[in-house]
Amino acid sequence: MNSSYPVLFVGHGSPMNAVEENEFTGQWKELGRQLPTPDAIVCISAHWLTSGSCVTLSRHPRTIHDFGGFPEKLHAVKYEAPGNPELAKEIIDTVRTANIISDLEWGYDHGCWSILTHMFPKANVPVIQFSLNETLSEKKHFELAKQLAFLRNKKVLILCSGNIIHNLRMLDWSKRDDEEFGYDWATAVSSLMKKLITSGKVDDLCNYLKLGPDVQRAIPTPDHFWPLLYALALKQPEETIRFFNDKLVMGSLSMTSFIIQ
């Protein structure tokens, strides 16, 4: 029997998901009910980019409202889960080749707390964030992620938060309530990505810009794509991938998520 804790890649979408009840947040709530309560959570969010690899060390991380133009009720949200400096130090000591730096300033960005407010609303599970080193290639991100595998045997949930298709400039706000709408190119890229993910085509995923203009349009910047590579790097050969929240929002933002177990 596999004793490793499941790994999640979650398409987090709009920060408003933190305060809304919809089909996506409903799935997050259900995950929180179904999964055994982890001893800790390590979140790898698209919204923490650094020039080296960092991990949060604060015992009481702050809630970061890293956005503008949203209702006051969203800015009022505070996710007050404790940090876990001991686990952060263990990561630093274990993954020595990455020269990971401890960080006392960063807290929980919305790629983290917008999901966890639904999954673990009591905020009773310690959380640390692990940054995305923007100087690394996709292959280097994948290799670094493999070194975090030891956490799974410590009942740690590794939550990788991004969006596979993330072209905000092409969002069609008039289609916000149209659950069936997706640009043809976005639908095609979503299908392609799911095939590459399930078949373990890591080289293709790491070289996604070579997959053609539609993929380049779907993934104009790498930040929301990188967390996907972390999740896949942690998959063991005998494990399966189950997709959920597999929909496009406003044409060019995919909420597609998956669990590895």
N, C-alpha and C positions, 0 to 999 in steps of 0.2 A: 504494500500500500504506500502511495506517495505521501510522505510526511511534510513536503514543502508547502509553505503557505502560497495560495494563489497570487498571481500577478495581474494587475489591471492596467489596461490602457483606456483612458476615458476621454472622449471628445467633450470638452467642457462648454464650448459655445459662448454665448453671451453671459456677462456677469449677472444679468437679471435672473438667470436660472437659480441663483442663490435664494431669491425671495419669491419665486413662482412655483406653482404646482402644475406640472405638465407631464407628458409621457416620459420625457427624459429624466426628470427629477424623480418620477415614480420608480423608475428602474434603479436609480441610485439608492433610494430608500429600501427597495427590495433587497439589493445587495447587502446593505447594512444589516438587514434582518437574517439573511441566509448564511452569510459568512461567519465562521467562528470569530469572536471578538479578538482582534490581534493584540499583541503586547505593545506594539508600537507601529507607527506608519512612517515610511520614508516617501516623501512626495517629490517627484521630478517634474517640475512645471515649466511650460514654455515661457513663462513670464519672469523667470529669474535667469538672466544671461550674464555671465561674468567672463573675465579674461583668463581665469584659471578655474580649477574646480574648487567649489566651496561647499561647506555644510553648516547649517545653523547650529549655534552652540547655546543660544539663550534658553534659560529654564522657563521663561514666560514670554514667548514670542508675541509680537504685536500683530494685529490684523492690518494688512496693507490694502488700501483702497486705490489700486493702481489703474485708475480710469477716470474719465470725466464725462459730464453730460448725462448722468443717470440720476434717477430720483433719489431724494434724501433718504428714503427708507433703505436703500442699498448701502449708502455711505454710513448708515447707523449700525450695520451688521458688525458684530464682533464675534470672532470664533476664538474662544479662550482655552483651547486645549493646551496642556503643558508641553514644554519641549522635553528633550531627552539628551542632555549633554553627554551622558555616559555612552549612549549609543553612537552619538556623533564622533566622540573620541575613538571608539572602537573602529568605526569606518576609516578614520584617518590613519589609525595604526595598522589596519589590515590591508588597505589599498595604498600601500606606500609608493608604488610607482607613479601614482597620479599627483603626488605632492599636494594633497587636498589641504585647503586652508580653512580654519574655523572662522565663522562670521557671527558676530554678536548683534549686528544691526538689522539684518533682514529678518522678516517674520513670515507670515502666511500671506501669499498673494492670492488673487482671486482664482487662479488656476488650481489652487489647493482648497481654499475654504468654501468656494461656491459648491464644490462637490461634497465636502465633508460635513457641511451643515445639514445635508440630507442623509448621508450615510451614517454618520455618528453624531446626531444632534446634541447629545449630552456632552460632547467635547471631553470625554473622559479617557480617550486614548492618546498617549503622548505622540507628538508629531515633530519630525524634523524635515527640512527641505534640503535637497541636494541640487546644486546649480547645474546649468548647462554651460560648459566651457565653449565659448563661441570661437575659440582658436582651433578647435579640433575638427578634423574631417569626419564625415559620416562613419567611415570604417573605424576611426579611433573612438568615436562615441560608442559604437557597438562593442568594441573590445573592452572599454572601460566598464560598460554596464555588466559584462560577464563577471567582473571582479566583485560585484555586489551580490552575487548569488548566495553567499553564505548567510545573508540576512533572512532568506526564506526558511531556513531551518531553525530560526530563532522566533518563529511565529510573528514575523514582521510583514506587514502589507506594503508592497512596493507599488505605489500609485503613480502611474505615468500619465500626465495630463497635458493634452494638446488638442489638435484637430488635424486629421489627415488632409482634408481639402479645406483651405483657409484663404480664400480670396475675398477680403472684406470690401474691396473697391467695387466688386461686381455684384454685391448683394442687391437684390430687387426687393425693396421694402414693401412694395405694393403686393407682394406674394407672401407676406409674413404668415398668413393664416392658411395658405395653400400647402397642405401636407404632401401633395403629389408633385410639386414643382421642383425641378432641378434642370439646370442647363444640360444640354446633351453631352457636352464635353465633360462636365462634372460627373454625370451619371456613368459615363464610360470609364473615367479615371477611378471612380469609386469601385467599380466592378474589377478593374485591373488590379488595384491595390489589394483587394480582398483575396484575389487569386494568388498574388505574390506572397501575401502574408501566410495564407494557409499552406502553401507549398514550400515555405521556407526559403524563398529566393532572396537571400540576404544581399548578394552582390548587386542584383537589380535594384533593390530598395536603397542600398547605399549609393548607387549611381543613378538615382531617380531622374536627374536632369537630362540624362541621355535617353529617356523613354519617350521623348517627343514633346511637341509644343503644347498639347493638351495638359500633360503632367506639369509642365513648366507654368502654365496658367493656373493650374489648381494649387500649386505649391510655390507661390512667388517668393517666399522667404522660408528658410529652413527651421526656424525656431519652434513652430507648432508641429513639425514633422519629427524632429529629433526624439521626443519622448517615446514615439512608436518603436524606434530602434532599441531603446533601453528595455522595453517590455519583451521584444522578440529575443534579445540576447539572453534573457533569463529563462527562456523556455527549455525544458528538458525533452529529450527525444520521445519519451513515452507520453508526454502531455498533449492535450488537445486545446484547440482555440474555439471559443464560442463567441460569436458576434451578438451585440445587442445595440439598441438605439441606432439602428442602421438606416438613417434618413438624412436627406439634405435639407437645410434650412435656407430659405430665400435664394435658392439656386446654386450658391457657391460656398456653403459652409457645411461640412459633414459632421454629424454628431456620432458617426460610426465609432463604436467602442468594442473592446473584447476582453474576455477573461481567459487566462491561461491556468489550467489546473490538471 
